[in-house]
Amino acid sequence: MTKEIKLIWDFRGADAAAIAKHHAIHLQDYATQNKLAQKPIGAEAVTPMHSIAFIVVEEPQMIVVRDALKPHRGEFIGQ
């Protein structure tokens, strides 16, 4: 089974949640256009002043997606 990586963009400030939700829309568009495997894409509030947008990709896709979208950080998920 291939490892999955969660690529993450951090947003801070009063509008962080709205910006993260909007960014997730662009991530979904990218995944659709590039025919990425159906994996979770979304936004989460970490605190009232910090939210994230994320896309989960399989390890072999990570470098291409990372170089195209420039996430702030990433983390292995599962296993």
Summary of the structure (lengths in Angstrom):
residues: 79
radius of gyration: 12.3
end to end distance: 9.6
largest distance: 39.8
contacts: 217
relative contact order: 0.34
helix: 37%
strand: 38%
